[in-house]
């Protein structure tokens, strides 16, 4: 059986040459090992290196894998304080590979997969990398969405109510068995929904260290990637999601900072990181922190359930790894259950 994630180079080459100015001489297409949602490829051509990101093959959940949203938001952010690659082309669904994709510039730089940053030179560099991530997040939330043409990029109303409804629906659609902690978490979030405070900004939706490219020689973010979940929403969703990631155990597939002595590695404590973000955005602090964290656990668990279901259906970008996501749903919902129990 042929691999559905392998692209037809012979069919793709003339299409790219006809639709991307300057593109010529496609030599090779290599799929990146990372990424579970949308398969991503490095294309090497006589004219340079490019990145192609496509919808996955097979039957997909409604509103998932919207690579066109990624293309739209990164195109809009060109020239702002939020660094993104240059967008080159967005295909239609009936493209030469049989599904929608986009092409962007390849950027050389560093991607850090371990949040403890063992490859950094010293603690000063680790601290600077985290501060650069904080600067970029604050800049993203300060983008004037109307000015960059993203004023209609999300729906009006309570962002968390909307997101809870969406991801509950997605979770139920991909549910493969009962997870008691997940059911309890959904009920708790519904009962503890904070009032809408009117804050609206561009929200990345998956803001974490390994979705950033850093300069090869300095602690500066040169690109923010993976905008599939981006929308207009509440900025606290991004900062809480990032801090939620760090609460996950380091000795796991998530590689969080749980169990890591942050001071020994020069890494910021959660309180200090949140305080730096608030200072940069002129905020006094963030209330309802437990809700925002619990919601982040829930949403990531719902995403993992979708990846797991696609693995069972044979549509995952990395099937072997995707099958482990069923256990991740249990871990995430259990950690969230412990968090809300402390609040009770």
Phi, psi and omega in degrees: 000133181284150180282120182293346180271355177278127184269148179279097185296321182296323180282329185282322187305308181294329178295315181294320179296329181279339188244349179240113181304128177087349182287133178200151170066058178297123184259315184205158175229121183235124181283131174291143180287330181283163176095122180252337188272298183242117181302137187232141189227144169266121177253126177252127182225169177299331182273358178138194179248143184222163175240129176248130180234126189234161167295151175286159177285166174092185180287129185240151175294146178301137177071005177264159173062043183274081181294337177293330175294319178300314180299317182297312186289321179290327174297318182292329185277353178304127179090356177269183178283357178262113184285132178218157175291161176283127179277136186246324183194141172241125181271169171273173179297327182269050180282174179299341178261003174084009178201165183290144175208166170225161180237137178223167176299147169273131178246128178279136180173192183252136170243127183260115183270337181252117183294347175281351175054054180297338182276354180292155184296316183197182182295328179297319179292321178300314179298320181291324178296315179293325178292322177296323177296321179294317178301315182293321178296315179297320179297320179299316182284347176265359179298133175281099187295329177293318183295329182263007175084021180249023183297337180248027185278353179210168181272153177286167176103184183294113183301315184290325174298316181295315181291322178298317179295317182297311186283334172295317178297316179297318180297313180297324181291335181248009183297133179243000180175165182281129173240105188302318181296325179292317178298318180293322180296316179300316180296318181295316180297320178298323183279338185246022180299121179287156177294148179290123181265003175085357179288131178221132177208173169290128180244131181287313177096340179211047187281110178207168188304316186279004170259015178240144170253128178256152178303148182297332190237008180202158182279066181230133178285125179253348176197139170254126185247176171059068183263019186303325183264009183291152180192181167270129184194205183268126184299333182293343177297320181290314183292323178291320179298318179296316180291328175299317179304320183288342179278347180288150182298138180292323180276062179206175179296339181278338180050056175281200178249007177299125181089356179268133175283096186298320181299322181293333181260001180076020182267144183289145171288157182304316182299319181291322180294316179295320180297320179295319177298314180297320179298317181293334182256005177070035181255148178281337182159183181235115176274174179054036185298322180298320179298313183298320177293314181298320178298321180297317176300315181299312185295318178295322178297320179295320177297315180298323178297321177296319178296317179299317179296320178296326177296317178296327180276352179085020184247006184286149178293323178229082191303318183299314179290324185298329182293340178284348185288342175298320177289329179297324178301317180294318180297312183297314181291328177292317178297322178293321179298320178294323180295315182285335176294324177295330182284334185292000000 
